């Protein structure tokens, strides 16, 4: 793993996001919504309180050809109203998370997430997930980006944080 995993307590975090069912091949369509979300927040005078994230709500790691249910979101300092259309205001749940920071290409993150899960299981930590017919339904599985692509165009130098919520 790129660095040592850690366990941390987190407060709930309000966000604005877009939810979609995508495949890995169409994932870019959801990722392309992030600048739109930031722009719409800016129009309302709302400044993001952190970097953008993807919240994997349902994922089947045993069959990567299946659809995933994912939220592309941007944290905000306080809950905001989002008029109409397909954006929504939500809250990332607080609680205990196992977290690791990765510096490298985003394509490496799936393997990093797998290693993080193995580490958590070896430590006998109870991950907040339920197995369903569609795959793993997560209480909160986050991929948060710390690098700004406008400032760091080299994908191999991007910093991302992977976080898996632990069951209460």
C-alpha positions as CSV (number, residue, x, y, z in Angstrom):
1,X,0.0,0.0,0.0
2,X,1.2,3.5,-0.7
3,X,1.2,4.5,3.0
4,X,-0.2,3.2,6.3
5,X,-3.9,3.0,6.7
6,X,-5.4,4.8,9.6
7,X,-8.7,4.8,11.5
8,X,-10.3,8.2,12.0
9,X,-13.5,9.5,13.4
10,X,-15.4,11.9,11.1
11,X,-18.2,14.3,11.5
12,X,-21.1,14.3,8.9
13,X,-20.2,16.3,5.8
14,X,-22.9,18.1,3.7
15,X,-22.4,17.9,0.0
16,X,-24.0,18.6,-3.4
17,X,-23.9,15.8,-5.9
18,X,-25.2,13.8,-8.9
19,X,-26.1,10.1,-8.6
20,X,-25.9,7.8,-11.5
21,X,-25.7,4.1,-12.5
22,X,-22.7,3.7,-14.7
23,X,-20.3,1.1,-15.9
24,X,-16.5,1.5,-15.8
25,X,-16.6,2.3,-19.5
26,X,-19.2,5.2,-19.0
27,X,-17.7,6.4,-15.6
28,X,-16.2,9.4,-17.3
29,X,-19.7,10.8,-18.0
30,X,-20.3,11.0,-14.3
31,X,-16.8,12.4,-13.6
32,X,-17.5,15.1,-16.2
33,X,-20.4,16.4,-14.0
34,X,-18.0,17.6,-11.3
35,X,-17.0,20.9,-13.0
36,X,-20.8,21.5,-13.5
37,X,-21.5,20.9,-9.8
38,X,-18.7,23.3,-8.8
39,X,-20.0,25.9,-11.4
40,X,-23.6,25.7,-10.1
41,X,-22.4,26.1,-6.5
42,X,-20.4,29.1,-7.6
43,X,-23.4,30.7,-9.2
44,X,-25.1,30.5,-5.8
45,X,-22.1,31.9,-4.0
46,X,-21.2,28.6,-2.4
47,X,-17.6,27.6,-2.1
48,X,-16.6,24.0,-1.8
49,X,-15.2,23.0,1.5
50,X,-13.0,20.3,0.1
51,X,-12.0,18.4,-3.1
52,X,-14.5,16.4,-5.2
53,X,-15.3,12.8,-4.5
54,X,-16.9,9.7,-5.7
55,X,-19.1,7.8,-3.3
56,X,-19.5,4.2,-4.4
57,X,-23.0,3.2,-3.1
58,X,-23.2,-0.2,-4.9
59,X,-20.3,-2.0,-6.6
60,X,-19.7,-5.6,-7.6
61,X,-15.9,-6.2,-7.4
62,X,-16.4,-9.8,-8.6
63,X,-17.9,-8.6,-11.9
64,X,-16.5,-5.2,-13.2
65,X,-18.8,-5.3,-16.2
66,X,-21.8,-4.7,-14.0
67,X,-23.3,-1.3,-13.3
68,X,-22.2,0.7,-10.3
69,X,-24.3,3.1,-8.4
70,X,-22.1,6.2,-7.7
71,X,-22.4,9.7,-6.5
72,X,-20.1,12.4,-7.8
73,X,-20.1,15.1,-5.2
74,X,-18.5,18.2,-3.8
75,X,-18.4,18.9,0.0
76,X,-19.9,22.2,1.2
77,X,-19.6,23.9,4.5
78,X,-23.3,23.7,5.3
79,X,-26.3,22.1,3.8
80,X,-27.6,24.0,0.8
81,X,-30.8,23.9,-1.3
82,X,-30.5,22.7,-4.8
83,X,-33.3,23.6,-7.1
84,X,-34.9,21.0,-9.3
85,X,-33.1,18.8,-11.9
86,X,-30.7,16.0,-11.1
87,X,-28.4,17.5,-8.5
88,X,-29.2,16.9,-4.9
89,X,-28.0,18.0,-1.4
90,X,-26.9,15.2,0.9
91,X,-24.7,14.4,3.8
92,X,-21.8,11.9,4.0
93,X,-22.3,10.0,7.2
94,X,-20.1,10.6,10.2
95,X,-18.5,7.7,12.1
96,X,-15.3,5.7,12.1
97,X,-13.5,5.2,8.8
98,X,-10.4,3.3,7.7
99,X,-8.5,5.6,5.3
100,X,-5.4,5.6,3.2
101,X,-3.8,8.2,1.0
102,X,-2.6,7.3,-2.5
103,X,-0.3,9.3,-4.8
104,X,-0.5,8.0,-8.3
105,X,-2.7,7.4,-11.3
106,X,-6.4,7.1,-10.6
107,X,-6.4,3.8,-12.5
108,X,-4.5,2.3,-9.5
109,X,-7.2,3.2,-7.0
110,X,-9.3,0.0,-7.4
111,X,-6.3,-2.1,-6.4
112,X,-5.5,0.3,-3.5
113,X,-9.2,-0.1,-2.3
114,X,-8.8,-3.8,-2.5
115,X,-5.7,-3.7,-0.4
116,X,-7.3,-1.4,2.1
117,X,-10.2,-3.8,2.5
118,X,-7.8,-6.7,3.1
119,X,-5.9,-4.7,5.7
120,X,-9.2,-3.9,7.5
121,X,-10.3,-7.5,7.5
122,X,-6.9,-8.6,8.8
123,X,-7.4,-6.2,11.7
124,X,-10.9,-7.7,12.2
125,X,-12.6,-4.3,11.5
126,X,-16.2,-4.6,10.5
127,X,-16.7,-2.7,7.2
128,X,-20.1,-1.0,6.7
129,X,-21.3,-3.0,3.7
130,X,-24.0,-5.4,2.9
131,X,-23.9,-8.0,0.1
132,X,-26.9,-7.8,-2.2
133,X,-27.8,-9.3,-5.6
134,X,-26.4,-6.1,-7.3
135,X,-23.0,-6.4,-5.4
136,X,-21.7,-4.6,-2.3
137,X,-23.9,-1.9,-0.9
138,X,-21.7,0.4,1.2
139,X,-22.6,2.6,4.1
140,X,-19.9,5.0,2.7
141,X,-17.0,4.1,0.4
142,X,-15.3,7.3,-0.7
143,X,-12.6,8.2,-3.2
144,X,-11.7,11.9,-2.5
145,X,-9.4,13.9,-4.6
146,X,-6.9,16.3,-3.1
147,X,-5.1,17.3,-6.3
148,X,-6.5,20.1,-8.6
149,X,-6.0,19.0,-12.2
150,X,-5.6,22.6,-13.2
151,X,-2.5,22.8,-10.9
152,X,-1.3,19.2,-11.4
153,X,-1.9,17.9,-14.9
154,X,0.3,14.7,-14.4
155,X,-2.2,12.0,-13.3
156,X,0.7,10.0,-11.9
157,X,1.2,12.7,-9.2
158,X,-2.4,13.0,-8.2
159,X,-3.3,12.6,-4.5
160,X,-6.5,10.7,-3.5
161,X,-7.8,9.5,-0.2
162,X,-9.8,6.3,0.0
163,X,-12.1,5.9,2.9
164,X,-14.3,3.0,4.0
165,X,-16.8,3.5,6.8
166,X,-16.8,1.0,9.6
167,X,-20.0,-0.4,10.9
168,X,-21.2,1.2,14.2
